[in-house]
Amino acid sequence: MRKKKIVKRLIILVVLASVGAFVYFFYLQGASEQDLRNLESNIRAGAANLQYQVGASLDTPSGPSGSAVQQAKACRANLRRIESAKRALASQGMFATGEVSIDAVRKELGGRMPSCPSGGQYRLGSLEQLPTCSIGGGPTADTADDHILRNY
């Protein structure tokens, strides 16, 4: 919170210094009072817009949180383990195509199915499909927090 206030105050200080420099420059160039008033209103509007944009960027997170990324990484690792187990079962000739038995996958994984650290539910899918998590894409545009196995 303190950092936001400091940044906002620095922006205001820079804008005010810029206004002073422009006014002094135009005054030396012999600008009329109307020119100076127009310049002042334009600078004020620009400063308000800049302050709004910087304030908005400070108030909104720009990406996923660290814990969300770590949970998504762990989920994708679990999905890879499930896919590895499905492929191992296919190579053993247990399944040729279609649905895979959850019991067979569980056994291949040592008797225990992994669970999503964020509470999602895993779906095995068929042998032709990658396993999925019910959480899917994360809440941000960044793919780092997605619970999706994009390739194997």
C-alpha positions as CSV (number, residue, x, y, z in Angstrom):
1,M,0.0,0.0,0.0
2,R,2.8,2.4,0.9
3,K,4.6,1.7,-2.4
4,K,1.4,2.7,-4.3
5,K,1.3,6.1,-2.6
6,I,4.9,6.8,-3.2
7,V,4.6,5.9,-6.9
8,K,1.5,8.1,-7.3
9,R,3.2,11.0,-5.6
10,L,6.3,10.7,-7.8
11,I,4.1,10.7,-10.9
12,I,2.4,13.9,-9.7
13,L,5.7,15.5,-9.0
14,V,7.1,14.7,-12.4
15,V,3.9,16.0,-14.1
16,L,4.0,19.2,-12.1
17,A,7.7,19.7,-13.0
18,S,6.8,19.1,-16.7
19,V,4.0,21.7,-16.5
20,G,6.4,24.2,-15.1
21,A,9.0,23.6,-17.7
22,F,6.4,23.9,-20.6
23,V,4.9,27.1,-19.2
24,Y,8.3,28.7,-18.8
25,F,9.3,27.6,-22.3
26,F,6.1,29.0,-23.9
27,Y,6.5,32.2,-21.9
28,L,10.0,32.7,-23.2
29,Q,8.7,32.1,-26.8
30,G,6.1,34.8,-26.4
31,A,3.0,32.7,-26.3
32,S,-0.3,34.4,-25.6
33,E,-2.3,33.9,-22.4
34,Q,-4.8,31.9,-24.3
35,D,-2.0,29.5,-25.6
36,L,-0.8,29.1,-22.0
37,R,-4.4,28.3,-20.8
38,N,-4.8,25.8,-23.5
39,L,-1.5,24.2,-22.7
40,E,-2.4,24.1,-19.0
41,S,-5.7,22.4,-19.6
42,N,-4.2,19.8,-21.9
43,I,-1.4,19.0,-19.4
44,R,-3.9,18.7,-16.6
45,A,-6.1,16.3,-18.7
46,G,-3.0,14.3,-19.6
47,A,-1.8,14.2,-15.9
48,A,-5.2,13.0,-14.7
49,N,-5.2,10.3,-17.4
50,L,-1.7,9.2,-16.5
51,Q,-2.5,9.1,-12.8
52,Y,-5.6,7.0,-13.5
53,Q,-3.7,4.6,-15.7
54,V,-0.9,4.1,-13.3
55,G,-3.3,3.8,-10.3
56,A,-5.2,1.1,-12.2
57,S,-2.1,-0.8,-13.0
58,L,-1.0,-0.7,-9.4
59,D,-4.4,-1.8,-8.1
60,T,-4.8,-4.8,-10.4
61,P,-2.7,-7.9,-10.4
62,S,-0.9,-8.3,-13.7
63,G,-0.7,-12.1,-13.7
64,P,-1.3,-15.2,-11.6
65,S,-0.1,-15.5,-8.1
66,G,2.9,-17.6,-7.2
67,S,0.9,-20.2,-5.4
68,A,-1.6,-20.6,-8.3
69,V,1.3,-21.2,-10.7
70,Q,2.9,-23.8,-8.3
71,Q,-0.4,-25.6,-7.9
72,A,-1.0,-25.6,-11.7
73,K,2.6,-27.0,-12.3
74,A,1.9,-29.8,-9.8
75,C,-1.5,-30.5,-11.5
76,R,0.2,-30.7,-14.9
77,A,2.8,-33.1,-13.4
78,N,0.0,-35.3,-12.1
79,L,-1.7,-35.3,-15.5
80,R,1.7,-36.3,-17.1
81,R,1.9,-39.2,-14.6
82,I,-1.6,-40.3,-15.5
83,E,-0.8,-40.1,-19.2
84,S,2.4,-42.1,-18.7
85,A,0.4,-44.8,-16.9
86,K,-2.2,-44.9,-19.7
87,R,0.6,-45.3,-22.3
88,A,2.2,-48.0,-20.2
89,L,-1.1,-49.9,-20.1
90,A,-1.5,-49.5,-23.8
91,S,2.1,-50.8,-24.5
92,Q,1.3,-53.9,-22.3
93,G,-1.6,-54.6,-24.5
94,M,-4.2,-54.1,-21.7
95,F,-6.1,-51.6,-23.8
96,A,-6.0,-51.0,-27.6
97,T,-8.3,-48.1,-28.0
98,G,-11.2,-46.4,-26.1
99,E,-11.8,-45.9,-22.4
100,V,-9.2,-46.8,-19.8
101,S,-10.1,-48.4,-16.5
102,I,-9.4,-46.2,-13.5
103,D,-8.5,-49.2,-11.5
104,A,-5.8,-50.2,-14.0
105,V,-4.4,-46.7,-14.0
106,R,-4.4,-46.6,-10.2
107,K,-2.6,-50.0,-10.1
108,E,0.0,-48.7,-12.6
109,L,0.6,-45.7,-10.5
110,G,1.4,-47.8,-7.4
111,G,-2.1,-48.1,-6.0
112,R,-2.9,-44.4,-5.5
113,M,-4.4,-41.9,-7.9
114,P,-2.8,-38.4,-7.7
115,S,-5.1,-35.5,-6.7
116,C,-5.1,-32.0,-8.0
117,P,-3.6,-29.6,-5.4
118,S,-6.3,-27.0,-6.2
119,G,-9.2,-29.5,-5.6
120,G,-9.9,-30.3,-9.3
121,Q,-11.1,-33.7,-10.5
122,Y,-9.1,-35.7,-13.0
123,R,-10.8,-37.3,-16.0
124,L,-8.8,-40.1,-17.7
125,G,-10.4,-39.9,-21.1
126,S,-9.8,-42.5,-23.8
127,L,-6.3,-43.7,-24.8
128,E,-6.5,-41.2,-27.7
129,Q,-7.1,-38.3,-25.4
130,L,-4.9,-36.6,-22.8
131,P,-6.2,-36.6,-19.2
132,T,-7.9,-33.4,-18.1
133,C,-8.5,-31.5,-14.8
134,S,-11.9,-30.0,-14.1
135,I,-10.2,-26.6,-13.3
136,G,-8.9,-26.3,-16.9
137,G,-7.7,-22.8,-17.8
138,G,-6.8,-20.4,-15.0
139,P,-8.5,-17.1,-14.3
140,T,-5.8,-15.1,-16.1
141,A,-4.7,-14.9,-19.7
142,D,-1.3,-16.3,-18.6
143,T,-1.1,-20.0,-19.3
144,A,1.2,-20.6,-16.3
145,D,-1.8,-21.1,-14.0
146,D,-3.7,-23.4,-16.4
147,H,-4.5,-27.0,-15.3
148,I,-4.2,-28.3,-18.8
149,L,-1.8,-30.8,-20.3
150,R,-1.3,-29.3,-23.8
151,N,1.1,-32.0,-25.1
152,Y,2.9,-35.0,-23.8
